[in-house]
Amino acid sequence: MKKYICDVCGWEYDPAIGAEGIPAGTSWEQVAEDFVCPLCGVGKDEFSPAE
């Protein structure tokens, strides 16, 4: 599963780890559309796949 990075602040979503309220093993596609970056608050549309 791919990691995704916030275009604004650089926070990284790692599906192997998950995030607050998101269990480990949750792919980016399974993350809710109303997800916001825990650091800067931008929406899921402001994330890009990690290189």
MODELLER restraints for C-alpha pairs under 7 A, 6 or more apart:
rsr = mdl.restraints
at = mdl.atoms
rsr.add(forms.Gaussian(group=physical.xy_distance, feature=features.Distance(at['CA:1:A'], at['CA:15:A']), mean=6.53, stdev=0.5))
rsr.add(forms.Gaussian(group=physical.xy_distance, feature=features.Distance(at['CA:1:A'], at['CA:27:A']), mean=6.29, stdev=0.5))
rsr.add(forms.Gaussian(group=physical.xy_distance, feature=features.Distance(at['CA:2:A'], at['CA:49:A']), mean=6.71, stdev=0.5))
rsr.add(forms.Gaussian(group=physical.xy_distance, feature=features.Distance(at['CA:2:A'], at['CA:50:A']), mean=7.00, stdev=0.5))
rsr.add(forms.Gaussian(group=physical.xy_distance, feature=features.Distance(at['CA:3:A'], at['CA:12:A']), mean=6.79, stdev=0.5))
rsr.add(forms.Gaussian(group=physical.xy_distance, feature=features.Distance(at['CA:3:A'], at['CA:13:A']), mean=5.60, stdev=0.5))
rsr.add(forms.Gaussian(group=physical.xy_distance, feature=features.Distance(at['CA:3:A'], at['CA:14:A']), mean=4.80, stdev=0.5))
rsr.add(forms.Gaussian(group=physical.xy_distance, feature=features.Distance(at['CA:3:A'], at['CA:15:A']), mean=6.44, stdev=0.5))
rsr.add(forms.Gaussian(group=physical.xy_distance, feature=features.Distance(at['CA:3:A'], at['CA:49:A']), mean=6.04, stdev=0.5))
rsr.add(forms.Gaussian(group=physical.xy_distance, feature=features.Distance(at['CA:3:A'], at['CA:50:A']), mean=5.40, stdev=0.5))
rsr.add(forms.Gaussian(group=physical.xy_distance, feature=features.Distance(at['CA:4:A'], at['CA:12:A']), mean=5.69, stdev=0.5))
rsr.add(forms.Gaussian(group=physical.xy_distance, feature=features.Distance(at['CA:4:A'], at['CA:13:A']), mean=5.13, stdev=0.5))
rsr.add(forms.Gaussian(group=physical.xy_distance, feature=features.Distance(at['CA:4:A'], at['CA:14:A']), mean=6.84, stdev=0.5))
rsr.add(forms.Gaussian(group=physical.xy_distance, feature=features.Distance(at['CA:4:A'], at['CA:47:A']), mean=6.05, stdev=0.5))
rsr.add(forms.Gaussian(group=physical.xy_distance, feature=features.Distance(at['CA:4:A'], at['CA:48:A']), mean=5.40, stdev=0.5))
rsr.add(forms.Gaussian(group=physical.xy_distance, feature=features.Distance(at['CA:4:A'], at['CA:49:A']), mean=4.37, stdev=0.5))
rsr.add(forms.Gaussian(group=physical.xy_distance, feature=features.Distance(at['CA:4:A'], at['CA:50:A']), mean=5.10, stdev=0.5))
rsr.add(forms.Gaussian(group=physical.xy_distance, feature=features.Distance(at['CA:5:A'], at['CA:11:A']), mean=5.66, stdev=0.5))
rsr.add(forms.Gaussian(group=physical.xy_distance, feature=features.Distance(at['CA:5:A'], at['CA:12:A']), mean=4.37, stdev=0.5))
rsr.add(forms.Gaussian(group=physical.xy_distance, feature=features.Distance(at['CA:5:A'], at['CA:13:A']), mean=6.18, stdev=0.5))
rsr.add(forms.Gaussian(group=physical.xy_distance, feature=features.Distance(at['CA:5:A'], at['CA:47:A']), mean=5.29, stdev=0.5))
rsr.add(forms.Gaussian(group=physical.xy_distance, feature=features.Distance(at['CA:5:A'], at['CA:48:A']), mean=5.41, stdev=0.5))
rsr.add(forms.Gaussian(group=physical.xy_distance, feature=features.Distance(at['CA:5:A'], at['CA:49:A']), mean=6.24, stdev=0.5))
rsr.add(forms.Gaussian(group=physical.xy_distance, feature=features.Distance(at['CA:5:A'], at['CA:50:A']), mean=5.87, stdev=0.5))
rsr.add(forms.Gaussian(group=physical.xy_distance, feature=features.Distance(at['CA:6:A'], at['CA:12:A']), mean=6.35, stdev=0.5))
rsr.add(forms.Gaussian(group=physical.xy_distance, feature=features.Distance(at['CA:6:A'], at['CA:46:A']), mean=6.03, stdev=0.5))
rsr.add(forms.Gaussian(group=physical.xy_distance, feature=features.Distance(at['CA:6:A'], at['CA:47:A']), mean=4.38, stdev=0.5))
rsr.add(forms.Gaussian(group=physical.xy_distance, feature=features.Distance(at['CA:6:A'], at['CA:48:A']), mean=6.56, stdev=0.5))
rsr.add(forms.Gaussian(group=physical.xy_distance, feature=features.Distance(at['CA:7:A'], at['CA:46:A']), mean=5.66, stdev=0.5))
rsr.add(forms.Gaussian(group=physical.xy_distance, feature=features.Distance(at['CA:7:A'], at['CA:47:A']), mean=5.42, stdev=0.5))
rsr.add(forms.Gaussian(group=physical.xy_distance, feature=features.Distance(at['CA:7:A'], at['CA:48:A']), mean=6.56, stdev=0.5))
rsr.add(forms.Gaussian(group=physical.xy_distance, feature=features.Distance(at['CA:9:A'], at['CA:40:A']), mean=6.58, stdev=0.5))
rsr.add(forms.Gaussian(group=physical.xy_distance, feature=features.Distance(at['CA:11:A'], at['CA:39:A']), mean=6.96, stdev=0.5))
rsr.add(forms.Gaussian(group=physical.xy_distance, feature=features.Distance(at['CA:15:A'], at['CA:24:A']), mean=5.92, stdev=0.5))
rsr.add(forms.Gaussian(group=physical.xy_distance, feature=features.Distance(at['CA:15:A'], at['CA:25:A']), mean=5.27, stdev=0.5))
rsr.add(forms.Gaussian(group=physical.xy_distance, feature=features.Distance(at['CA:15:A'], at['CA:26:A']), mean=5.34, stdev=0.5))
rsr.add(forms.Gaussian(group=physical.xy_distance, feature=features.Distance(at['CA:15:A'], at['CA:27:A']), mean=5.39, stdev=0.5))
rsr.add(forms.Gaussian(group=physical.xy_distance, feature=features.Distance(at['CA:15:A'], at['CA:28:A']), mean=6.85, stdev=0.5))
rsr.add(forms.Gaussian(group=physical.xy_distance, feature=features.Distance(at['CA:16:A'], at['CA:24:A']), mean=5.20, stdev=0.5))
rsr.add(forms.Gaussian(group=physical.xy_distance, feature=features.Distance(at['CA:16:A'], at['CA:25:A']), mean=5.10, stdev=0.5))
rsr.add(forms.Gaussian(group=physical.xy_distance, feature=features.Distance(at['CA:17:A'], at['CA:24:A']), mean=4.60, stdev=0.5))
rsr.add(forms.Gaussian(group=physical.xy_distance, feature=features.Distance(at['CA:17:A'], at['CA:25:A']), mean=6.94, stdev=0.5))
rsr.add(forms.Gaussian(group=physical.xy_distance, feature=features.Distance(at['CA:18:A'], at['CA:24:A']), mean=4.17, stdev=0.5))
rsr.add(forms.Gaussian(group=physical.xy_distance, feature=features.Distance(at['CA:18:A'], at['CA:25:A']), mean=6.58, stdev=0.5))
rsr.add(forms.Gaussian(group=physical.xy_distance, feature=features.Distance(at['CA:18:A'], at['CA:26:A']), mean=6.37, stdev=0.5))
rsr.add(forms.Gaussian(group=physical.xy_distance, feature=features.Distance(at['CA:33:A'], at['CA:44:A']), mean=6.48, stdev=0.5))
rsr.add(forms.Gaussian(group=physical.xy_distance, feature=features.Distance(at['CA:34:A'], at['CA:43:A']), mean=6.83, stdev=0.5))
rsr.add(forms.Gaussian(group=physical.xy_distance, feature=features.Distance(at['CA:35:A'], at['CA:43:A']), mean=6.06, stdev=0.5))
rsr.add(forms.Gaussian(group=physical.xy_distance, feature=features.Distance(at['CA:35:A'], at['CA:44:A']), mean=5.76, stdev=0.5))
rsr.add(forms.Gaussian(group=physical.xy_distance, feature=features.Distance(at['CA:36:A'], at['CA:42:A']), mean=5.29, stdev=0.5))
rsr.add(forms.Gaussian(group=physical.xy_distance, feature=features.Distance(at['CA:36:A'], at['CA:43:A']), mean=4.51, stdev=0.5))
rsr.add(forms.Gaussian(group=physical.xy_distance, feature=features.Distance(at['CA:36:A'], at['CA:44:A']), mean=6.02, stdev=0.5))
rsr.add(forms.Gaussian(group=physical.xy_distance, feature=features.Distance(at['CA:37:A'], at['CA:43:A']), mean=6.42, stdev=0.5))
